[in-house]
Amino acid sequence: MNVLVIDIGGTHVKVLATGHDVSREFDSGTALTPKRLVSGVRNLVADWRYDVVSIGYPGPVLRNRPVSEPWNLGKGWGGFNFEAAFKRPVKVLNDAAMQALGSYKRGKMLFLGLGTGLGSALIVDGIVEPMELGHLPYKKATFEDYVGARGLQKYGKKQWRRYVADVVARLIAAIEPDDVVLGGGNVKKLKELPAGCRAGDNANAFVGGFRLWQKAAAEKNSAPARRRSKQRTASQSKLGKAAKASI
């Protein structure tokens, strides 16, 4: 199964497919609508073969579709049907959650993406839970206003680094994770990582996109085995009841 992974960012849309080592990209921004995204991706990968699609979307996702409009892109994302547009099976996941899935190693992992905003996701024993921690109140605004791109521009790199350290420490104290990954494009602007953290990589978004379909295939393959196990259990139960009735 060939997978096409699409990572939608505030400045670029990046794509990679099974069997390819080098990603391709084009500009995003406030003029990018979902229809333009689909058209741009299809033109960009016209020479690639793919059977299914993974999309990392910069916002909340419900039932495989975006539920709100991102402030840094165009309009029309809420409820958009990507499967109909690509004419292939599609899995849509919050972009931070997709990068988190690609970064995951063990236990309870907290992912924080330092990019245009503050992306966040929690993975517990392989189960991904997208979060919107960046919108929680902090000082006179929200976490995102201080550690996202706006905060970096407003307060300067030195003060921004202090805010990042403080925000990360607060979230670690509240969530108590086993592992913390700081990803996003701005993680490279940190002089040193906060205690207990490791650096992620934007390329892990592609790894997460591929893993989405690996998990789906594994679940699909294990379903018949679970049904057979249930059938055996039911048959054994009936035999046991019959044996008791005959005594």
C-alpha positions as CSV (number, residue, x, y, z in Angstrom):
1,M,0.0,0.0,0.0
2,N,1.5,3.3,-1.1
3,V,0.8,6.2,1.3
4,L,0.8,9.9,0.4
5,V,1.4,12.1,3.5
6,I,0.5,15.8,3.4
7,D,1.7,18.1,6.1
8,I,-0.1,21.5,6.0
9,G,1.8,24.3,7.6
10,G,1.3,28.0,8.0
11,T,3.9,28.8,5.3
12,H,4.3,25.6,3.3
13,V,2.5,22.4,2.4
14,K,5.0,19.5,2.3
15,V,4.3,16.0,0.8
16,L,6.1,12.7,0.8
17,A,5.0,9.3,-0.5
18,T,6.0,5.6,0.0
19,G,9.1,4.8,-2.0
20,H,10.4,8.4,-2.1
21,D,13.2,9.9,0.0
22,V,12.8,13.6,-0.8
23,S,9.7,15.6,0.0
24,R,8.2,18.2,-2.2
25,E,6.5,21.5,-1.2
26,F,4.6,24.6,-2.2
27,D,3.6,27.8,-0.4
28,S,0.5,27.9,1.8
29,G,-0.7,31.1,3.6
30,T,-4.0,33.0,3.8
31,A,-4.9,32.3,0.2
32,L,-4.8,28.5,0.6
33,T,-8.3,27.0,0.5
34,P,-8.9,23.2,0.7
35,K,-9.7,23.1,-3.0
36,R,-6.5,24.9,-3.8
37,L,-4.6,22.4,-1.5
38,V,-6.0,19.4,-3.4
39,S,-5.3,20.9,-6.8
40,G,-1.7,21.9,-5.7
41,V,-1.0,18.5,-4.2
42,R,-2.3,16.6,-7.2
43,N,-0.2,18.7,-9.6
44,L,2.9,18.4,-7.4
45,V,2.7,14.6,-7.2
46,A,1.3,13.8,-10.6
47,D,4.2,11.4,-11.3
48,W,3.8,9.6,-7.9
49,R,1.6,6.5,-7.2
50,Y,-0.4,6.4,-4.0
51,D,-3.4,4.4,-2.8
52,V,-4.3,6.2,0.4
53,V,-3.6,9.7,1.9
54,S,-2.7,11.0,5.4
55,I,-3.2,14.7,6.1
56,G,-1.8,16.7,9.0
57,Y,-4.2,19.6,9.5
58,P,-3.4,22.7,11.7
59,G,-6.5,22.6,13.8
60,P,-9.1,20.4,15.5
61,V,-10.3,17.3,13.6
62,L,-13.5,15.3,14.2
63,R,-14.7,12.2,12.3
64,N,-11.9,12.7,9.7
65,R,-12.8,16.3,8.8
66,P,-11.6,19.7,10.0
67,V,-14.1,21.3,12.4
68,S,-12.8,24.9,12.3
69,E,-11.0,27.4,10.1
70,P,-7.3,28.0,10.8
71,W,-6.5,31.7,11.2
72,N,-3.4,31.5,9.0
73,L,-5.0,29.8,6.0
74,G,-7.9,30.5,3.6
75,K,-11.6,29.7,4.2
76,G,-13.7,26.6,3.6
77,W,-11.8,24.0,5.7
78,G,-14.6,23.2,8.2
79,G,-16.2,19.9,7.1
80,F,-14.3,19.6,3.9
81,N,-14.5,16.1,2.4
82,F,-11.0,15.1,1.4
83,E,-11.9,11.6,0.4
84,A,-14.2,12.9,-2.2
85,A,-11.6,15.4,-3.4
86,F,-8.7,12.9,-3.7
87,K,-11.0,10.0,-4.7
88,R,-9.0,7.8,-2.3
89,P,-9.2,6.7,1.4
90,V,-8.0,9.6,3.5
91,K,-7.1,9.9,7.2
92,V,-7.1,13.5,8.6
93,L,-5.3,14.2,11.9
94,N,-4.3,17.3,13.7
95,D,-0.8,18.2,12.5
96,A,0.8,18.2,16.0
97,A,-0.7,14.7,16.6
98,M,0.7,13.4,13.4
99,Q,4.2,14.6,14.2
100,A,3.8,13.3,17.8
101,L,2.9,9.8,16.4
102,G,6.0,9.9,14.3
103,S,8.1,10.9,17.4
104,Y,6.6,8.3,19.8
105,K,8.7,5.7,21.5
106,R,7.1,4.6,24.8
107,G,4.7,5.2,27.7
108,K,3.0,8.6,28.1
109,M,4.6,11.1,25.7
110,L,3.8,14.8,25.6
111,F,4.4,16.6,22.3
112,L,4.7,20.3,22.0
113,G,5.2,21.9,18.6
114,L,6.9,25.3,18.6
115,G,5.8,26.8,15.2
116,T,3.3,29.4,14.1
117,G,1.4,28.6,17.2
118,L,1.8,25.9,20.0
119,G,0.8,22.5,18.7
120,S,0.2,19.8,21.3
121,A,-0.7,16.1,21.6
122,L,-0.5,13.4,24.2
123,I,0.2,9.7,23.4
124,V,-0.5,7.1,26.1
125,D,0.5,3.5,25.3
126,G,0.2,4.2,21.6
127,I,-3.2,5.9,21.7
128,V,-3.0,9.4,20.3
129,E,-5.0,12.3,21.9
130,P,-4.8,15.6,20.0
131,M,-4.9,18.6,22.4
132,E,-5.3,22.4,22.2
133,L,-3.0,23.4,25.1
134,G,-1.8,26.5,23.3
135,H,-5.2,28.1,23.8
136,L,-5.1,27.8,27.6
137,P,-4.7,31.2,29.5
138,Y,-1.2,32.3,30.4
139,K,-0.3,35.7,31.8
140,K,-2.3,38.3,29.8
141,A,-3.2,36.1,26.9
142,T,-2.6,32.3,26.1
143,F,0.4,30.0,26.0
144,E,0.4,30.3,22.2
145,D,0.7,34.1,22.3
146,Y,3.9,33.9,24.2
147,V,5.7,30.8,22.8
148,G,4.3,30.8,19.2
149,A,5.7,32.9,16.3
150,R,3.9,36.0,17.5
151,G,5.6,35.8,20.9
152,L,9.0,35.3,19.3
153,Q,8.5,38.3,17.1
154,K,7.0,40.5,19.9
155,Y,9.4,39.6,22.8
156,G,12.6,38.7,21.0
157,K,14.5,35.4,21.1
158,K,16.0,35.8,24.6
159,Q,12.7,36.5,26.4
160,W,10.9,34.0,24.2
161,R,13.3,31.2,25.3
162,R,12.4,32.1,29.0
163,Y,8.7,31.8,28.2
164,V,9.2,28.5,26.5
165,A,11.1,27.1,29.5
166,D,8.3,28.3,31.8
167,V,5.5,27.0,29.7
168,V,7.1,23.6,29.2
169,A,7.8,23.3,33.0
170,R,4.2,24.1,33.8
171,L,2.8,21.5,31.4
172,I,5.2,18.8,32.5
173,A,4.1,19.4,36.1
174,A,0.5,19.2,35.2
175,I,0.6,16.2,32.9
176,E,3.5,14.2,34.4
177,P,4.6,12.5,31.1
178,D,7.3,9.8,30.8
179,D,8.7,11.5,27.7
180,V,8.6,15.1,26.3
181,V,9.2,16.0,22.7
182,L,9.6,19.6,21.5
183,G,9.0,19.8,17.7
184,G,8.1,22.4,15.2
185,G,10.3,24.7,13.2
186,N,11.2,27.0,16.0
187,V,12.7,24.4,18.3
188,K,16.0,25.1,16.5
189,K,15.9,28.6,18.0
190,L,16.3,27.3,21.5
191,K,19.8,27.6,22.9
192,E,19.3,24.5,25.1
193,L,16.3,22.2,25.6
194,P,14.3,22.4,28.8
195,A,15.1,19.6,31.3
196,G,13.6,16.3,30.5
197,C,12.9,17.1,26.8
198,R,14.2,15.8,23.5
199,A,14.1,17.6,20.2
200,G,11.7,16.4,17.5
201,D,12.0,16.8,13.8
202,N,9.4,18.1,11.3
203,A,10.2,15.1,9.2
204,N,8.5,13.0,11.9
205,A,5.2,14.3,10.6
206,F,5.8,12.0,7.5
207,V,6.7,9.1,9.8
208,G,3.4,9.7,11.7
209,G,1.5,9.8,8.4
210,F,2.9,6.4,7.4
211,R,2.2,4.9,10.8
212,L,-1.4,5.9,10.6
213,W,-2.0,3.4,7.8
214,Q,0.3,0.8,9.4
215,K,-2.0,0.9,12.5
216,A,-5.1,0.7,10.4
217,A,-3.7,-2.3,8.5
218,A,-2.7,-4.0,11.8
219,E,-6.2,-3.4,13.3
220,K,-7.8,-4.7,10.1
221,N,-5.7,-7.9,10.2
222,S,-6.3,-8.5,13.9
223,A,-10.1,-8.2,13.6
224,P,-10.8,-11.7,12.1
225,A,-8.6,-13.2,14.8
226,R,-10.6,-11.4,17.5
227,R,-13.9,-12.6,15.9
228,R,-12.6,-16.2,15.8
229,S,-11.5,-15.9,19.5
230,K,-14.9,-14.7,20.5
231,Q,-16.6,-17.5,18.5
232,R,-14.4,-20.1,20.2
233,T,-15.2,-18.6,23.6
234,A,-18.9,-18.6,22.8
235,S,-18.8,-22.2,21.6
236,Q,-16.8,-23.4,24.6
237,S,-19.4,-21.6,26.9
238,K,-22.3,-23.4,25.1
239,L,-20.5,-26.7,25.4
240,G,-19.9,-26.1,29.1
241,K,-23.6,-25.3,29.8
242,A,-24.6,-28.3,27.8
243,A,-22.3,-30.5,29.8
244,K,-23.6,-29.1,33.1
245,A,-27.2,-29.6,32.0
246,S,-26.6,-33.3,31.2
247,I,-25.1,-34.1,34.6
